[in-house]
Amino acid sequence: MTDAERLLTPARRPEDVDAALRPKNLDEFVGQKAARENLRIFIQAAKARGDALDHVLFFG
């Protein structure tokens, strides 16, 4: 195994930057207030049912 193939490395990878830019919760999303509120309701309803959230497609 070469150093380039190591799974653990202290070097920052491009994917790490992408993950840091992604919102961690709904309050961190910018814009589309109505879409955020609908999604919040969908999540709360699924939790109340004790069920998984149906598939959701994000675009844009």
CHARMM-style PDB file with segment names, atoms N, HN, CA, C and O in Angstrom:
ATOM      1  N   MET     1       0.850  -1.176   0.000  1.00  0.00      PROA
ATOM      2  CA  MET     1       0.000   0.000   0.000  1.00  0.00      PROA
ATOM      3  C   MET     1       0.891   1.233   0.000  1.00  0.00      PROA
ATOM      4  O   MET     1       1.805   1.347   0.817  1.00  0.00      PROA
ATOM      5  N   THR     2       0.628   2.143  -0.905  1.00  0.00      PROA
ATOM      6  HN  THR     2      -0.114   2.051  -1.569  1.00  0.00      PROA
ATOM      7  CA  THR     2       1.408   3.377  -0.965  1.00  0.00      PROA
ATOM      8  C   THR     2       0.743   4.447  -0.110  1.00  0.00      PROA
ATOM      9  O   THR     2      -0.402   4.298   0.319  1.00  0.00      PROA
ATOM     10  N   ASP     3       1.480   5.527   0.130  1.00  0.00      PROA
ATOM     11  HN  ASP     3       2.410   5.647  -0.218  1.00  0.00      PROA
ATOM     12  CA  ASP     3       0.918   6.623   0.917  1.00  0.00      PROA
ATOM     13  C   ASP     3      -0.307   7.230   0.236  1.00  0.00      PROA
ATOM     14  O   ASP     3      -1.227   7.695   0.908  1.00  0.00      PROA
ATOM     15  N   ALA     4      -0.318   7.225  -1.090  1.00  0.00      PROA
ATOM     16  HN  ALA     4       0.430   6.847  -1.636  1.00  0.00      PROA
ATOM     17  CA  ALA     4      -1.454   7.790  -1.827  1.00  0.00      PROA
ATOM     18  C   ALA     4      -2.727   6.979  -1.613  1.00  0.00      PROA
ATOM     19  O   ALA     4      -3.829   7.505  -1.769  1.00  0.00      PROA
ATOM     20  N   GLU     5      -2.585   5.702  -1.256  1.00  0.00      PROA
ATOM     21  HN  GLU     5      -1.690   5.275  -1.129  1.00  0.00      PROA
ATOM     22  CA  GLU     5      -3.741   4.827  -1.069  1.00  0.00      PROA
ATOM     23  C   GLU     5      -4.230   4.790   0.373  1.00  0.00      PROA
ATOM     24  O   GLU     5      -5.210   4.105   0.668  1.00  0.00      PROA
ATOM     25  N   ARG     6      -3.584   5.496   1.262  1.00  0.00      PROA
ATOM     26  HN  ARG     6      -2.788   6.053   1.023  1.00  0.00      PROA
ATOM     27  CA  ARG     6      -3.972   5.450   2.672  1.00  0.00      PROA
ATOM     28  C   ARG     6      -5.386   5.987   2.859  1.00  0.00      PROA
ATOM     29  O   ARG     6      -5.780   6.970   2.231  1.00  0.00      PROA
ATOM     30  N   LEU     7      -6.133   5.335   3.721  1.00  0.00      PROA
ATOM     31  HN  LEU     7      -5.813   4.536   4.231  1.00  0.00      PROA
ATOM     32  CA  LEU     7      -7.487   5.794   4.000  1.00  0.00      PROA
ATOM     33  C   LEU     7      -7.489   6.947   4.993  1.00  0.00      PROA
ATOM     34  O   LEU     7      -8.339   7.835   4.917  1.00  0.00      PROA
ATOM     35  N   LEU     8      -6.552   6.937   5.910  1.00  0.00      PROA
ATOM     36  HN  LEU     8      -5.862   6.216   5.972  1.00  0.00      PROA
ATOM     37  CA  LEU     8      -6.452   7.998   6.908  1.00  0.00      PROA
ATOM     38  C   LEU     8      -5.235   8.847   6.601  1.00  0.00      PROA
ATOM     39  O   LEU     8      -4.116   8.341   6.522  1.00  0.00      PROA
ATOM     40  N   THR     9      -5.455  10.122   6.431  1.00  0.00      PROA
ATOM     41  HN  THR     9      -6.364  10.534   6.495  1.00  0.00      PROA
ATOM     42  CA  THR     9      -4.354  11.018   6.141  1.00  0.00      PROA
ATOM     43  C   THR     9      -4.676  12.390   6.717  1.00  0.00      PROA
ATOM     44  O   THR     9      -5.838  12.797   6.722  1.00  0.00      PROA
ATOM     45  N   PRO    10      -3.679  13.101   7.197  1.00  0.00      PROA
ATOM     46  CA  PRO    10      -3.941  14.433   7.750  1.00  0.00      PROA
ATOM     47  C   PRO    10      -4.171  15.491   6.678  1.00  0.00      PROA
ATOM     48  O   PRO    10      -4.597  16.604   6.988  1.00  0.00      PROA
ATOM     49  N   ALA    11      -3.898  15.161   5.439  1.00  0.00      PROA
ATOM     50  HN  ALA    11      -3.552  14.257   5.188  1.00  0.00      PROA
ATOM     51  CA  ALA    11      -4.059  16.139   4.355  1.00  0.00      PROA
ATOM     52  C   ALA    11      -5.538  16.370   4.061  1.00  0.00      PROA
ATOM     53  O   ALA    11      -6.343  15.439   4.082  1.00  0.00      PROA
ATOM     54  N   ARG    12      -5.878  17.620   3.789  1.00  0.00      PROA
ATOM     55  HN  ARG    12      -5.224  18.376   3.772  1.00  0.00      PROA
ATOM     56  CA  ARG    12      -7.264  17.970   3.449  1.00  0.00      PROA
ATOM     57  C   ARG    12      -7.552  17.536   2.015  1.00  0.00      PROA
ATOM     58  O   ARG    12      -6.732  17.727   1.117  1.00  0.00      PROA
ATOM     59  N   ARG    13      -8.723  16.953   1.819  1.00  0.00      PROA
ATOM     60  HN  ARG    13      -9.389  16.797   2.548  1.00  0.00      PROA
ATOM     61  CA  ARG    13      -9.144  16.513   0.498  1.00  0.00      PROA
ATOM     62  C   ARG    13     -10.205  17.465  -0.033  1.00  0.00      PROA
ATOM     63  O   ARG    13     -10.865  18.137   0.760  1.00  0.00      PROA
ATOM     64  N   PRO    14     -10.393  17.547  -1.352  1.00  0.00      PROA
ATOM     65  CA  PRO    14     -11.423  18.442  -1.911  1.00  0.00      PROA
ATOM     66  C   PRO    14     -12.825  18.128  -1.385  1.00  0.00      PROA
ATOM     67  O   PRO    14     -13.638  19.038  -1.225  1.00  0.00      PROA
ATOM     68  N   GLU    15     -13.117  16.862  -1.115  1.00  0.00      PROA
ATOM     69  HN  GLU    15     -12.456  16.122  -1.244  1.00  0.00      PROA
ATOM     70  CA  GLU    15     -14.436  16.486  -0.600  1.00  0.00      PROA
ATOM     71  C   GLU    15     -14.686  17.080   0.781  1.00  0.00      PROA
ATOM     72  O   GLU    15     -15.829  17.354   1.149  1.00  0.00      PROA
ATOM     73  N   ASP    16     -13.608  17.279   1.548  1.00  0.00      PROA
ATOM     74  HN  ASP    16     -12.680  17.056   1.249  1.00  0.00      PROA
ATOM     75  CA  ASP    16     -13.750  17.845   2.885  1.00  0.00      PROA
ATOM     76  C   ASP    16     -14.290  19.264   2.827  1.00  0.00      PROA
ATOM     77  O   ASP    16     -15.098  19.654   3.670  1.00  0.00      PROA
ATOM     78  N   VAL    17     -13.862  20.028   1.856  1.00  0.00      PROA
ATOM     79  HN  VAL    17     -13.206  19.711   1.171  1.00  0.00      PROA
ATOM     80  CA  VAL    17     -14.325  21.406   1.712  1.00  0.00      PROA
ATOM     81  C   VAL    17     -15.805  21.409   1.343  1.00  0.00      PROA
ATOM     82  O   VAL    17     -16.571  22.211   1.877  1.00  0.00      PROA
ATOM     83  N   ASP    18     -16.215  20.524   0.439  1.00  0.00      PROA
ATOM     84  HN  ASP    18     -15.592  19.872   0.006  1.00  0.00      PROA
ATOM     85  CA  ASP    18     -17.623  20.438   0.054  1.00  0.00      PROA
ATOM     86  C   ASP    18     -18.495  20.127   1.261  1.00  0.00      PROA
ATOM     87  O   ASP    18     -19.553  20.733   1.433  1.00  0.00      PROA
ATOM     88  N   ALA    19     -18.067  19.196   2.093  1.00  0.00      PROA
ATOM     89  HN  ALA    19     -17.208  18.704   1.954  1.00  0.00      PROA
ATOM     90  CA  ALA    19     -18.848  18.821   3.271  1.00  0.00      PROA
ATOM     91  C   ALA    19     -18.952  19.982   4.250  1.00  0.00      PROA
ATOM     92  O   ALA    19     -19.975  20.134   4.919  1.00  0.00      PROA
ATOM     93  N   ALA    20     -17.926  20.791   4.342  1.00  0.00      PROA
ATOM     94  HN  ALA    20     -17.095  20.667   3.798  1.00  0.00      PROA
ATOM     95  CA  ALA    20     -17.948  21.921   5.265  1.00  0.00      PROA
ATOM     96  C   ALA    20     -18.916  23.001   4.800  1.00  0.00      PROA
ATOM     97  O   ALA    20     -19.418  23.765   5.625  1.00  0.00      PROA
ATOM     98  N   LEU    21     -19.189  23.084   3.511  1.00  0.00      PROA
ATOM     99  HN  LEU    21     -18.781  22.464   2.841  1.00  0.00      PROA
ATOM    100  CA  LEU    21     -20.084  24.100   2.973  1.00  0.00      PROA
ATOM    101  C   LEU    21     -21.551  23.696   3.025  1.00  0.00      PROA
ATOM    102  O   LEU    21     -22.432  24.548   2.904  1.00  0.00      PROA
ATOM    103  N   ARG    22     -21.817  22.434   3.200  1.00  0.00      PROA
ATOM    104  HN  ARG    22     -21.102  21.742   3.299  1.00  0.00      PROA
ATOM    105  CA  ARG    22     -23.197  21.952   3.201  1.00  0.00      PROA
ATOM    106  C   ARG    22     -23.873  22.285   4.526  1.00  0.00      PROA
ATOM    107  O   ARG    22     -23.257  22.175   5.586  1.00  0.00      PROA
ATOM    108  N   PRO    23     -25.138  22.692   4.466  1.00  0.00      PROA
ATOM    109  CA  PRO    23     -25.863  22.993   5.706  1.00  0.00      PROA
ATOM    110  C   PRO    23     -26.030  21.743   6.559  1.00  0.00      PROA
ATOM    111  O   PRO    23     -26.237  20.648   6.036  1.00  0.00      PROA
ATOM    112  N   LYS    24     -25.940  21.908   7.859  1.00  0.00      PROA
ATOM    113  HN  LYS    24     -25.771  22.797   8.284  1.00  0.00      PROA
ATOM    114  CA  LYS    24     -26.093  20.785   8.789  1.00  0.00      PROA
ATOM    115  C   LYS    24     -27.538  20.645   9.266  1.00  0.00      PROA
ATOM    116  O   LYS    24     -27.947  19.562   9.684  1.00  0.00      PROA
ATOM    117  N   ASN    25     -28.313  21.732   9.208  1.00  0.00      PROA
ATOM    118  HN  ASN    25     -27.981  22.612   8.869  1.00  0.00      PROA
ATOM    119  CA  ASN    25     -29.716  21.671   9.602  1.00  0.00      PROA
ATOM    120  C   ASN    25     -30.517  22.648   8.750  1.00  0.00      PROA
ATOM    121  O   ASN    25     -29.945  23.440   8.001  1.00  0.00      PROA
ATOM    122  N   LEU    26     -31.827  22.593   8.864  1.00  0.00      PROA
ATOM    123  HN  LEU    26     -32.292  21.950   9.472  1.00  0.00      PROA
ATOM    124  CA  LEU    26     -32.684  23.410   7.999  1.00  0.00      PROA
ATOM    125  C   LEU    26     -32.481  24.902   8.215  1.00  0.00      PROA
ATOM    126  O   LEU    26     -32.655  25.684   7.280  1.00  0.00      PROA
ATOM    127  N   ASP    27     -32.123  25.309   9.407  1.00  0.00      PROA
ATOM    128  HN  ASP    27     -31.982  24.674  10.166  1.00  0.00      PROA
ATOM    129  CA  ASP    27     -31.930  26.734   9.688  1.00  0.00      PROA
ATOM    130  C   ASP    27     -30.732  27.318   8.949  1.00  0.00      PROA
ATOM    131  O   ASP    27     -30.647  28.535   8.787  1.00  0.00      PROA
ATOM    132  N   GLU    28     -29.807  26.478   8.500  1.00  0.00      PROA
ATOM    133  HN  GLU    28     -29.876  25.489   8.632  1.00  0.00      PROA
ATOM    134  CA  GLU    28     -28.626  26.952   7.781  1.00  0.00      PROA
ATOM    135  C   GLU    28     -28.872  27.115   6.281  1.00  0.00      PROA
ATOM    136  O   GLU    28     -28.022  27.659   5.577  1.00  0.00      PROA
ATOM    137  N   PHE    29     -30.025  26.651   5.781  1.00  0.00      PROA
ATOM    138  HN  PHE    29     -30.715  26.210   6.354  1.00  0.00      PROA
ATOM    139  CA  PHE    29     -30.351  26.829   4.369  1.00  0.00      PROA
ATOM    140  C   PHE    29     -30.674  28.288   4.112  1.00  0.00      PROA
ATOM    141  O   PHE    29     -31.348  28.929   4.918  1.00  0.00      PROA
ATOM    142  N   VAL    30     -30.200  28.814   2.999  1.00  0.00      PROA
ATOM    143  HN  VAL    30     -29.652  28.293   2.344  1.00  0.00      PROA
ATOM    144  CA  VAL    30     -30.441  30.207   2.634  1.00  0.00      PROA
ATOM    145  C   VAL    30     -31.531  30.250   1.571  1.00  0.00      PROA
ATOM    146  O   VAL    30     -31.466  29.524   0.579  1.00  0.00      PROA
ATOM    147  N   GLY    31     -32.535  31.104   1.781  1.00  0.00      PROA
ATOM    148  HN  GLY    31     -32.587  31.693   2.587  1.00  0.00      PROA
ATOM    149  CA  GLY    31     -33.592  31.271   0.788  1.00  0.00      PROA
ATOM    150  C   GLY    31     -34.626  30.165   0.829  1.00  0.00      PROA
ATOM    151  O   GLY    31     -34.539  29.246   1.644  1.00  0.00      PROA
ATOM    152  N   GLN    32     -35.605  30.258  -0.057  1.00  0.00      PROA
ATOM    153  HN  GLN    32     -35.676  31.004  -0.719  1.00  0.00      PROA
ATOM    154  CA  GLN    32     -36.664  29.268  -0.223  1.00  0.00      PROA
ATOM    155  C   GLN    32     -37.344  28.936   1.095  1.00  0.00      PROA
ATOM    156  O   GLN    32     -37.424  27.774   1.493  1.00  0.00      PROA
ATOM    157  N   LYS    33     -37.833  29.976   1.768  1.00  0.00      PROA
ATOM    158  HN  LYS    33     -37.768  30.920   1.445  1.00  0.00      PROA
ATOM    159  CA  LYS    33     -38.450  29.791   3.083  1.00  0.00      PROA
ATOM    160  C   LYS    33     -39.617  28.807   3.028  1.00  0.00      PROA
ATOM    161  O   LYS    33     -39.744  27.956   3.909  1.00  0.00      PROA
ATOM    162  N   ALA    34     -40.464  28.909   2.016  1.00  0.00      PROA
ATOM    163  HN  ALA    34     -40.360  29.600   1.300  1.00  0.00      PROA
ATOM    164  CA  ALA    34     -41.619  28.012   1.913  1.00  0.00      PROA
ATOM    165  C   ALA    34     -41.178  26.559   1.753  1.00  0.00      PROA
ATOM    166  O   ALA    34     -41.765  25.665   2.363  1.00  0.00      PROA
ATOM    167  N   ALA    35     -40.160  26.316   0.947  1.00  0.00      PROA
ATOM    168  HN  ALA    35     -39.683  27.042   0.452  1.00  0.00      PROA
ATOM    169  CA  ALA    35     -39.657  24.952   0.751  1.00  0.00      PROA
ATOM    170  C   ALA    35     -39.068  24.402   2.045  1.00  0.00      PROA
ATOM    171  O   ALA    35     -39.265  23.230   2.364  1.00  0.00      PROA
ATOM    172  N   ARG    36     -38.349  25.234   2.790  1.00  0.00      PROA
ATOM    173  HN  ARG    36     -38.189  26.186   2.531  1.00  0.00      PROA
ATOM    174  CA  ARG    36     -37.780  24.795   4.072  1.00  0.00      PROA
ATOM    175  C   ARG    36     -38.879  24.431   5.057  1.00  0.00      PROA
ATOM    176  O   ARG    36     -38.790  23.414   5.745  1.00  0.00      PROA
ATOM    177  N   GLU    37     -39.915  25.260   5.128  1.00  0.00      PROA
ATOM    178  HN  GLU    37     -39.987  26.086   4.570  1.00  0.00      PROA
ATOM    179  CA  GLU    37     -41.005  24.988   6.068  1.00  0.00      PROA
ATOM    180  C   GLU    37     -41.749  23.712   5.690  1.00  0.00      PROA
ATOM    181  O   GLU    37     -42.113  22.928   6.567  1.00  0.00      PROA
ATOM    182  N   ASN    38     -41.979  23.494   4.399  1.00  0.00      PROA
ATOM    183  HN  ASN    38     -41.684  24.130   3.687  1.00  0.00      PROA
ATOM    184  CA  ASN    38     -42.614  22.243   3.965  1.00  0.00      PROA
ATOM    185  C   ASN    38     -41.755  21.045   4.336  1.00  0.00      PROA
ATOM    186  O   ASN    38     -42.269  20.043   4.835  1.00  0.00      PROA
ATOM    187  N   LEU    39     -40.470  21.138   4.100  1.00  0.00      PROA
ATOM    188  HN  LEU    39     -40.053  21.952   3.695  1.00  0.00      PROA
ATOM    189  CA  LEU    39     -39.573  20.040   4.433  1.00  0.00      PROA
ATOM    190  C   LEU    39     -39.560  19.792   5.936  1.00  0.00      PROA
ATOM    191  O   LEU    39     -39.527  18.642   6.375  1.00  0.00      PROA
ATOM    192  N   ARG    40     -39.586  20.856   6.724  1.00  0.00      PROA
ATOM    193  HN  ARG    40     -39.613  21.790   6.368  1.00  0.00      PROA
ATOM    194  CA  ARG    40     -39.624  20.718   8.183  1.00  0.00      PROA
ATOM    195  C   ARG    40     -40.889  19.955   8.606  1.00  0.00      PROA
ATOM    196  O   ARG    40     -40.831  19.092   9.481  1.00  0.00      PROA
ATOM    197  N   ILE    41     -42.020  20.275   7.986  1.00  0.00      PROA
ATOM    198  HN  ILE    41     -42.067  20.977   7.275  1.00  0.00      PROA
ATOM    199  CA  ILE    41     -43.279  19.586   8.297  1.00  0.00      PROA
ATOM    200  C   ILE    41     -43.199  18.119   7.895  1.00  0.00      PROA
ATOM    201  O   ILE    41     -43.638  17.248   8.646  1.00  0.00      PROA
ATOM    202  N   PHE    42     -42.643  17.838   6.719  1.00  0.00      PROA
ATOM    203  HN  PHE    42     -42.287  18.545   6.109  1.00  0.00      PROA
ATOM    204  CA  PHE    42     -42.496  16.448   6.270  1.00  0.00      PROA
ATOM    205  C   PHE    42     -41.663  15.640   7.263  1.00  0.00      PROA
ATOM    206  O   PHE    42     -42.010  14.505   7.590  1.00  0.00      PROA
ATOM    207  N   ILE    43     -40.572  16.221   7.739  1.00  0.00      PROA
ATOM    208  HN  ILE    43     -40.290  17.143   7.473  1.00  0.00      PROA
ATOM    209  CA  ILE    43     -39.682  15.528   8.674  1.00  0.00      PROA
ATOM    210  C   ILE    43     -40.382  15.295  10.003  1.00  0.00      PROA
ATOM    211  O   ILE    43     -40.306  14.200  10.562  1.00  0.00      PROA
ATOM    212  N   GLN    44     -41.064  16.317  10.514  1.00  0.00      PROA
ATOM    213  HN  GLN    44     -41.126  17.207  10.061  1.00  0.00      PROA
ATOM    214  CA  GLN    44     -41.772  16.176  11.789  1.00  0.00      PROA
ATOM    215  C   GLN    44     -42.868  15.118  11.695  1.00  0.00      PROA
ATOM    216  O   GLN    44     -43.058  14.341  12.630  1.00  0.00      PROA
ATOM    217  N   ALA    45     -43.588  15.082  10.580  1.00  0.00      PROA
ATOM    218  HN  ALA    45     -43.434  15.714   9.820  1.00  0.00      PROA
ATOM    219  CA  ALA    45     -44.647  14.092  10.403  1.00  0.00      PROA
ATOM    220  C   ALA    45     -44.075  12.678  10.368  1.00  0.00      PROA
ATOM    221  O   ALA    45     -44.639  11.766  10.972  1.00  0.00      PROA
ATOM    222  N   ALA    46     -42.970  12.493   9.671  1.00  0.00      PROA
ATOM    223  HN  ALA    46     -42.511  13.234   9.180  1.00  0.00      PROA
ATOM    224  CA  ALA    46     -42.341  11.169   9.610  1.00  0.00      PROA
ATOM    225  C   ALA    46     -41.869  10.738  10.994  1.00  0.00      PROA
ATOM    226  O   ALA    46     -42.031   9.577  11.370  1.00  0.00      PROA
ATOM    227  N   LYS    47     -41.287  11.666  11.755  1.00  0.00      PROA
ATOM    228  HN  LYS    47     -41.156  12.609  11.449  1.00  0.00      PROA
ATOM    229  CA  LYS    47     -40.850  11.340  13.115  1.00  0.00      PROA
ATOM    230  C   LYS    47     -42.038  10.968  13.992  1.00  0.00      PROA
ATOM    231  O   LYS    47     -41.955  10.023  14.777  1.00  0.00      PROA
ATOM    232  N   ALA    48     -43.147  11.704  13.867  1.00  0.00      PROA
ATOM    233  HN  ALA    48     -43.214  12.471  13.229  1.00  0.00      PROA
ATOM    234  CA  ALA    48     -44.336  11.429  14.675  1.00  0.00      PROA
ATOM    235  C   ALA    48     -44.922  10.055  14.349  1.00  0.00      PROA
ATOM    236  O   ALA    48     -45.435   9.367  15.232  1.00  0.00      PROA
ATOM    237  N   ARG    49     -44.844   9.662  13.083  1.00  0.00      PROA
ATOM    238  HN  ARG    49     -44.427  10.221  12.365  1.00  0.00      PROA
ATOM    239  CA  ARG    49     -45.327   8.340  12.674  1.00  0.00      PROA
ATOM    240  C   ARG    49     -44.358   7.235  13.057  1.00  0.00      PROA
ATOM    241  O   ARG    49     -44.722   6.059  13.058  1.00  0.00      PROA
ATOM    242  N   GLY    50     -43.121   7.609  13.384  1.00  0.00      PROA
ATOM    243  HN  GLY    50     -42.826   8.565  13.383  1.00  0.00      PROA
ATOM    244  CA  GLY    50     -42.093   6.608  13.653  1.00  0.00      PROA
ATOM    245  C   GLY    50     -41.649   5.930  12.373  1.00  0.00      PROA
ATOM    246  O   GLY    50     -41.260   4.762  12.380  1.00  0.00      PROA
ATOM    247  N   ASP    51     -41.706   6.657  11.287  1.00  0.00      PROA
ATOM    248  HN  ASP    51     -42.022   7.606  11.282  1.00  0.00      PROA
ATOM    249  CA  ASP    51     -41.419   6.112   9.971  1.00  0.00      PROA
ATOM    250  C   ASP    51     -40.290   6.915   9.333  1.00  0.00      PROA
ATOM    251  O   ASP    51     -39.966   8.016   9.778  1.00  0.00      PROA
ATOM    252  N   ALA    52     -39.705   6.356   8.301  1.00  0.00      PROA
ATOM    253  HN  ALA    52     -39.968   5.462   7.939  1.00  0.00      PROA
ATOM    254  CA  ALA    52     -38.667   7.072   7.562  1.00  0.00      PROA
ATOM    255  C   ALA    52     -39.317   8.088   6.635  1.00  0.00      PROA
ATOM    256  O   ALA    52     -40.435   7.887   6.161  1.00  0.00      PROA
ATOM    257  N   LEU    53     -38.614   9.166   6.387  1.00  0.00      PROA
ATOM    258  HN  LEU    53     -37.706   9.329   6.772  1.00  0.00      PROA
ATOM    259  CA  LEU    53     -39.088  10.181   5.451  1.00  0.00      PROA
ATOM    260  C   LEU    53     -39.102   9.591   4.048  1.00  0.00      PROA
ATOM    261  O   LEU    53     -38.177   8.880   3.655  1.00  0.00      PROA
ATOM    262  N   ASP    54     -40.157   9.889   3.298  1.00  0.00      PROA
ATOM    263  HN  ASP    54     -40.908  10.467   3.617  1.00  0.00      PROA
ATOM    264  CA  ASP    54     -40.209   9.444   1.905  1.00  0.00      PROA
ATOM    265  C   ASP    54     -39.045  10.058   1.136  1.00  0.00      PROA
ATOM    266  O   ASP    54     -38.414  11.008   1.598  1.00  0.00      PROA
ATOM    267  N   HSD    55     -38.772   9.507  -0.034  1.00  0.00      PROA
ATOM    268  HN  HSD    55     -39.286   8.735  -0.409  1.00  0.00      PROA
ATOM    269  CA  HSD    55     -37.677  10.029  -0.845  1.00  0.00      PROA
ATOM    270  C   HSD    55     -37.940  11.482  -1.213  1.00  0.00      PROA
ATOM    271  O   HSD    55     -39.057  11.853  -1.574  1.00  0.00      PROA
ATOM    272  N   VAL    56     -36.901  12.293  -1.118  1.00  0.00      PROA
ATOM    273  HN  VAL    56     -35.994  11.992  -0.825  1.00  0.00      PROA
ATOM    274  CA  VAL    56     -36.991  13.714  -1.446  1.00  0.00      PROA
ATOM    275  C   VAL    56     -35.866  14.029  -2.419  1.00  0.00      PROA
ATOM    276  O   VAL    56     -34.719  13.644  -2.197  1.00  0.00      PROA
ATOM    277  N   LEU    57     -36.196  14.728  -3.491  1.00  0.00      PROA
ATOM    278  HN  LEU    57     -37.128  15.041  -3.671  1.00  0.00      PROA
ATOM    279  CA  LEU    57     -35.201  15.107  -4.484  1.00  0.00      PROA
ATOM    280  C   LEU    57     -34.932  16.597  -4.367  1.00  0.00      PROA
ATOM    281  O   LEU    57     -35.847  17.411  -4.490  1.00  0.00      PROA
ATOM    282  N   PHE    58     -33.674  16.954  -4.128  1.00  0.00      PROA
ATOM    283  HN  PHE    58     -32.930  16.292  -4.028  1.00  0.00      PROA
ATOM    284  CA  PHE    58     -33.266  18.353  -4.065  1.00  0.00      PROA
ATOM    285  C   PHE    58     -32.645  18.722  -5.398  1.00  0.00      PROA
ATOM    286  O   PHE    58     -31.897  17.943  -5.988  1.00  0.00      PROA
ATOM    287  N   PHE    59     -32.961  19.901  -5.857  1.00  0.00      PROA
ATOM    288  HN  PHE    59     -33.569  20.534  -5.378  1.00  0.00      PROA
ATOM    289  CA  PHE    59     -32.416  20.359  -7.127  1.00  0.00      PROA
ATOM    290  C   PHE    59     -32.106  21.843  -7.029  1.00  0.00      PROA
ATOM    291  O   PHE    59     -32.890  22.620  -6.483  1.00  0.00      PROA
ATOM    292  N   GLY    60     -30.966  22.222  -7.559  1.00  0.00      PROA
ATOM    293  HN  GLY    60     -30.330  21.591  -8.002  1.00  0.00      PROA
ATOM    294  CA  GLY    60     -30.655  23.649  -7.642  1.00  0.00      PROA
ATOM    295  C   GLY    60     -29.697  24.167  -6.664  1.00  0.00      PROA
ATOM    296  OT1 GLY    60     -29.387  25.359  -6.674  1.00  0.00      PROA
TER     297      GLY     60
END
